[in-house]
Amino acid sequence: MNASVLVTPEALRDSLAGERPPLVLDCRVFRGDEKPGDRRYLPQSLSLDLERDLSADPGEGGRHPLPSQSDFTATLQALGVTPERPVVVYDDSGGQLAAARAWWMIACWAGHPDAHLLDGGLAGWQMIGGELVKVPVEPANQSRWTPSFNDDVLVSVEVLLEQGGQLVDARAATRFRGDEEPLDSIAGHIPGAMCRPCTQNLETSGRFKSPGQLADELPKGEALTAYCGSGVTACHNILSYAVAGLPLPRLYAGSWSEWIRDPARPIATGDA
């Protein structure tokens, strides 16, 4: 994979006006008192929700465990996703919440051959004067696509403990060190992990850094595994490896919120 996993706002605008428009999925996470009516959407976009569509119920598997294959297949079919039609996902944080998670689930796990993330997200679209609408569209046609899921792109906590490998943590450095933990009950990181905050994948404009710069910056190692707090921003790091044209890390979907559920699992603090 390389930079083609991204689509520029200009290219998306052109393709939406073309004969073969992509299926556009709005993956924004609602914050605070925000309500659906407060938002504006890209034209022709459908809603794909982190809690409802991209996660199972929180519990032993962490705060955002993956849905079952059958549940996610039903979600994709209800949206009308087919391998023949390109898919573009976007959010309002450069892909960090939760468009990169959607891209990973659709492209890497479900195996869709033509899935992309909008580089720059909603802000990038607005910067080129892209049209916004008041409500997302409803799915027009249900598909019959049955994905061939690839579980080799995943690693469970049991396999992680058995096989090891180099972990890459996508959380902020303050959470990695254990200085603060705003979401989970215990602070720190998995011993041996390297800290690569997903915010470092983006330019100040909100667009991804160049493939060459990412290739220079991203952590290297054997058997790379990406994780974060709950398996969401870790996907942003995986996407960055794809942009850079590097082999993709596996995803530890349960991430820190699953790891700390067993008090016997080791915890590290500080920079190492």
N, C-alpha and C positions, 0 to 999 in steps of 0.2 A: 504494500500500500504506500501511497505518497500523498502529495498535496491535493490530489483529486478527491480525497474524502471531504474536502471543504468545497463550498460553492460561494462565490462572491455575491454580494447583494445585486450588483449589476447583471451578473449571469442569471441569477434567479428571476429578476424582473423580466429579462428577455424570454426566459423559458416559460414563465407564466403566461406570456402573450403568444406563445408558439402553439404548434399543432399537438405537441406532446407534453403538456404541463405536468410537473411533478406533483406528487401528493405532499402537501406541506402540513407539518405537525407542530403545533404550539405546545411546548413542554414547560412553560413557566410555572414556577412554584408560587403559590399565593403567600403573601407576607402580611403579618399584622392584621389590620382591619380591612385589608383590600378585599373587594368583592368582584365577582365576574363582570358586573356592569361597569366597573371603573376602568376596564381595560379596552385597548384597541388591538386589533389583530391584523396580521398580514392577509391580503386577499386570498380567498380559497383555502384558508387554513382550518384544520380540524384540531380539536383539543386532545392532548395525550397527557394524562395526569400522573405525577410521580406516585402519589399515595394510592390512587384507584387502579391505575393501569400498569405501572412499572414496578410494583412492589406487592409482596404478600403482607399479611398482618405481622406487625412486630412481635417479637418473642424470642425464643431460643436462638433463632438465626440472626438476631440483631434488629436494628431499627428499620431497615429497608431490605429485608430478604427478597430474593427474586421470586416472582410468581411461579407457579408450576408451568411446565411446558404447555399443558392443555389450556390453562387460563390465558397465557400470553398468545397462544394460537387463536383463541377466541377473540381476543382484543384486536389482533391484526386483521382477522377476517371481518370483524365488525367495522373497522376503519376502511375496508376495501383495499388493503395492501396486497399487491401481487408482485412477483419478481419482474414482471415486464414493465412496470411503471416506476420511475425514479421516486425516491423518497427524500425529502429535505426536512430536517428537524431544526428547531431554533428555540432559544429562550432569551432572557434579558440580562444574562451575566456571562456572555462570551462562551456559552456552552457548559458552564460549570454546574448549573442547576436548571433543569436536569436533562438538557438536550444531549450531552455526551453519553449519559446513561442510556437514553433512548437509542442513540446511534449504536452503541455497543450491543445492546440487546437485539436490535434489528439486523445489524450487519454482521457482527462477530458471532453471536450466539444463535440467532435464527437463520443466518446465512443469506440474507437479502443481498443480491449482487450489485445494487445501484443505490446505496444509501449515503447521504451526505449531511453535513452540518453547515448551517449558514454562518459564515465567518463574520464575526462582529455582532451577530444576533440582531435583536430588535433595534438597537442603537445604530448599527451599521446600515440597516434598511432605512431608517429615518434620515441618516446622513446623506443618502442619495435622493431624498425626496420621495421615497416609496410610499405608495398609498396605504392607508390603514382603514379598517372597517370596524364597526361596533360589535359585531358578534361573529364567532366562528361559524363555519358552515356545518351542516349535518352530513354524515356519510351518505353518499349517493347509492352505492351498491356494495353489498357484502361480497367478499371474495370467498373462494374455496381453497385458498393456498394453505397447504400443510407443510410448515417448515421442517427441514431436517436439522434439528438442533445439534450443536457441537459442544458437548460438555468438556472437551479437552481445553477450552479456553477458560475454564473455571478451576479453582483449587479449593477444596474444603479445608476446614480447620484440622481435620484428622490427617489429611495428606500433607498439609503444611508442616505439622509437627513431625511427621515421619520423614519427609523428604528434604525439608529445609529449602534453601535457595535464597536469593537476594530479594528482600522486601523493599518496596518503594512507597513511602507514606505521602499522600497528597494533601494532608492537613497543614494548616499554618504552623510555623515553627514554634510558636508559643504553646500550641496544643501538643505538638510532638515532644517538646522538652518537658511537658507537664506543668508549665507555669500557670496554665488555666485550662479549664474544661467546661465549656458552656452547655454541652449537650449530653454527655455521658457521666456516669456516676464515679468513674475513676479516671485520673489523668495519667498521661505518659504515652509510651509507644511499645510496640512489639520489639523485643531485643534483637539487635542486628540490623534493624531497618535503616534505610537512608531517607532523609527528609527532602522531598521535592514538592513544595506547595504548588498546587495546580495554577495559582494565580501567576506563577512565573512563566507559564506557557504563553502568555498573552503580552502584546504590546500595550502601551498606555491607551491606545485607541480602542482596545477591546478585541482587536483581531489577533490571530495567532502569529507568533514569530515565524520567521522563514524556516523552511525545512533544514537548511544548513545550520542555522543557529540552534534550533532544537536538537539536531543531531549532536552538536558539540556539548550542549548543556545537560541533556537527559542522563540519568544514572545508567551505568553499564554493569553487566554482571551475568553470570550463568543462572538460568532458571528464574528470571525476573517475575515477581508477583506484585501487582499493584493493590493497595488497600487505602482506606481513609477512615472516616468515622462510621459510615454505614454502607459503603459500596457505591456511592454516587459520584463524588468528585474524583475517586480513583479512575473512573472511566475517562475523565478529562485527560489524565496522564496517559492512559492507553491510546486515546485518540491522538495525542501529541507524538507518540512513537510512530503511529501510522502516518501522520503528516511528514515526519522526518524520514520516512522510508526505512525505519528500523524494525526488527522483529518485535512483535507485540508481547508485552507481559501478560501473564494470566491474571484473572481477577479473583481476589479473595472477597467474595460478595458480602459475607458477614462482617468483615472488617473489625475495627476496634470495638464496636458495640456488641459483637458476638464474643470476641476474644475475652473480654473482661467478665463474662458471665460465669466463667469457671475460675475460682480463686486459686486453683493449682497452676494456672498458666502464668509464666513469668512476665513481669512488667519492668520496663526500663524508663528512666527519666534522664534529663540532660540532653546534650547534643549527640551522644553516641549510644 
